[in-house]
Amino acid sequence: MLFRAVASVLSLTLLAFASPSMANNGTYPSKPIRIIVPWPAGGAADFLARQISHGMSARLSTPVIVDNRPGAATNIGTQAAANADADGYTLLMASSNNCVNVALYPRLPFDFAKSFKAVSNVGIAPNILVVNPAVPATDVKGLIAYAKSHPDVLTYGSSGNGSASHLAAEQFKAQAAVKILGIPYKGSAPAVTDLLGNQVSMMFTVVPPTLGHIKAGKLKIIGVASKARLPLFPDVPTISEAGLPGFESSIWYGLVAPSGTPDDIVAKLQSTVASVLQDPKVIDSLKQQGVQPVGDSSKAFAATISNDIQKYGALIKTAHITAE
C-alpha cells in the first residue's frame, strides 16, 4: 500500500511538470489584458499603447485595454503594474523614464530592474525641439543667439524633472551655454498645452503630442535630436548639424510584465507584439508620428533596459540632477 501511495504521488508530480502551461494549452488569454500607461492620455506612450492594443486584441482574441495612470513621474502607474498579479493580464508601457527614475528616486517602493520582465521594445521616438511662434527665432542658431542676448527670458517645458525631455533641455543648455528656465509638468500633454498658450517658450518632446499643432502652424519645429533628419521633416536639420555636434536624445517605449509572469506567457506576448509591429499599416502609422517600430526579443529589450539604467544613472550623478 505504501509503495502504491508513493508511486501515485510521484506520478502526479511528474504529470504536473509535464502539464502544458497556460499559454501553450490555449487557456491564455481567457480575459481582457490591461496595459497600464503611466502618462496622461495624448502623449507618445498613450499613442503607442493604443496603436498596438488593437493589433494585440485581434491576434489574441481578447480585449486589450489601455489604462492611464499618470503621476509622480510615471511612478504611480509603474507601482500599480509592479503590484499586479504576475499572470500576463497586466502589462506596463514602460519608457526610458523608468530607467532614469532608478537613479532619480532611490527610495521607490519597487525596484524597476527586478520588478519586471521585458516583453518587447515597441518603438523609439527621437526628441524634437519645438517653440512657440512668438519666439523670435526660426532655427537653432537663432534660438541660441536670442537666449544668449536675453538670459533667463526663455522658458522650457518638460514632462517632469528627470524626464527625457528635461535631460534633453539641460543638455541643450549646457552645450549651447545659455540660461533658460525649466518648468516641469506631469507629462507631455499639459506641457504642450502651455507651450501653445505661450506660457513656456520651447520644449523638447517627441512627435505625437505636437504633430497636429506643427501642421496647423501653432508650433514651430526648429530641430530634431536624432542622428539623421527625420523623413517626416526632411527640411528640418538635426540639432547636431545646426551647431551642437553630437547632440542626440531619444526615448524608447516598450512593454514589460510583472517579474513573476511565466516565461511562456511573456514569449507569447512578445511574438504578438512583434507581429503587430510588422503590419504595414501599423508601421506607417508609427512612422507618420516620427516613431521607429522595434518589436525586438525580450532578451534584447532587457539588455536595453539594463544599459539605460547604467547610462542615466551616471548622467544624473555627474549632472547633479534631482527630483525636485
Secondary structure, DSSP 8 states (H G I E B T S, - for coil): -HHHHHHHHHHHHHHHHHS--TTTTT-S--S-EEEEESS-TTSHHHHHHHHHHHHHHHHHTS-EEEEE---GGGHHHHHHHHTS-SSSSEEEEEEHHHHHHHHH-TT-SS-HHHHEEEEEEEEEEE-EEEE-TTSS-SSHHHHHHHHHHSTTT-EEEESSTTSHHHHHHHHHHHHHT---EEEE-SSHHHHHHHHHTTSSSEEEE-STTTHHHHHTTSSEEEEE-SSS--TTSTTS-BTTTTT-TT---EEEEEEEEETTS-HHHHHHHHHHHHHHTT-HHHHHHHHTTT-EE----HHHHHHHHHHHHHHHHHHHHHHT----
